[in-house]
Amino acid sequence: MNLNKFSKENLTIAFYTIYILIAGVCYELFPGDAKTPNFGVLLFYLMVPISLIYFMVHLVRQLYGGKNHVKCLIIHGVVWVSILVILSSFVK
């Protein structure tokens, strides 16, 4: 599969979409409780360092590379804010 035909923005959106869908499916399929969280919860917790690393890769490429990655950086920010809004609505 040749990923060069997809834009970097589409790959970033696809990464977050697929990752959240897999984490959501794992959350629904593998039950857990407060003492033993399931695999979906683990994936949501792992999303923080994984997305930070992905953000840093785009930031370094923006600063030192020849291509423009501003749209990718904005996508990361929008995803982080939307996840925080969604998770904060569950607390209430």
Secondary structure, DSSP 4 states (H G I P E B T S, - for coil): --GGGS-HHHHHHHHHHHHHHHHHHHHHHS---SSS--HHHHHHHHHHHHHHHHHHHHHHHHHHSSS--HHHHHHHHHHHHHHHHHHHHHH-
